């Protein structure tokens, strides 16, 4: 299974993914590259800017990639 397929499988199962989750799943922070490739193949992935705290308690922003098909009823 390719890294791209692993990311798509995660999206299908969980509906969203972050760069941190990509790193845990495939060992790289280059999540945007895989998301871009999936979008080019017609996978309807959207992104949402999220606020959070880093390990030092400082405010940070990051993208959460969302697979809307996961939430379809």
C-alpha positions, -999 to +999 in steps of 0.1 A: +000+000+000+014+034-009+016+064+014-011+081-006-034+052-002-027+051+036-037+088+038-069+082+018-078+051+039-074+073+071-096+100+056-123+074+047-122+059+082-119+090+103-131+119+080-101+141+087-063+142+090-037+166+103+000+169+094+008+154+128-014+124+120+003+120+086+036+119+103+024+092+126+009+072+098+035+075+070+065+091+088+066+124+070+052+159+074+047+163+037+010+158+040+002+187+016+019+169-013-003+138-008-035+158-003-027+178-035-022+146-055-055+131-041-073+163-050-059+162-086-073+126-088-108+140-079-110+132-042-131+160-026-108+170+002-113+204+019-092+221+045-100+240+077-076+263+096-075+252+132-060+269+163-043+248+189-014+249+214+021+235+208+040+216+234+052+249+250+016+261+255+020+287+226-009+293+202-004+278+167-024+274+136-025+243+113-046+228+086-070+199+091-079+181+059-115+170+057-130+143+036-167+153+034-178+120+020-171+105+054-199+127+069-225+120+042-256+102+055 
